[in-house]
Every structure is written in C-alpha cells, then in structure tokens.
Amino acid sequence: MHEGDKKFKEQWEKTLEGGRIRYALIHGSIFGFAVFVIVNLWSLKDQSFPEVYLSRRALDQAVAMVLAGILGYGTLKWWMNQNIYRKILQREKENKSSP
C-alpha cells in the first residue's frame, strides 16, 4: 500500500468514528463560511465592512451558505471519501489474496 493510501485510510477511519453528521457539520460549515467571506470580498469596493459582513442581509446570506455547505459540500465530500476508502480496502484485499 502506498504511504498516501495508508495515511488516508488511518485518518478516514478516525473520521468514521465521529460519523457523517459531525463530519458534514464541521467541514461543511467551514466551507460555507469561507465561501461567504470570499464572495463578499468583491462587495467591499462599493460598500463598508459593516454593510457587507455585519448586516441582516449578510447574516441571512451566511446562514444560507453554511447550510448549503453542510448539506452540499459536507455530503459530497463524505461520499467521495467513502469511495476512496472502499477502493483502498479493495486494493488491500486484492494484494493480500494475490500470491
């Protein structure tokens, strides 16, 4: 097994212990908030910082992006990492069964 595969497998097995919901909440929230900050950087040229990041509109937008991150990004990344993990396990199984 490649060193990268071994490292991924160990890290993902720890992540699996926490569960899908915890993974999506953490990673999706971070992703959604980062997108919120980056997208609104462009608005700073026309508006003040409080108007862009501290208004009611900003709060609504941040909540929507964090929820989208949790439901979209978190779910998609979980699924992708699960597929990678299964492929690593399959390769391990094939390598053990081959002479």
Summary of the structure (lengths in Angstrom):
residues: 99
radius of gyration: 19.2
end to end distance: 15.4
largest distance: 67.4
contacts: 256
relative contact order: 0.16
helix: 90%
strand: 0%
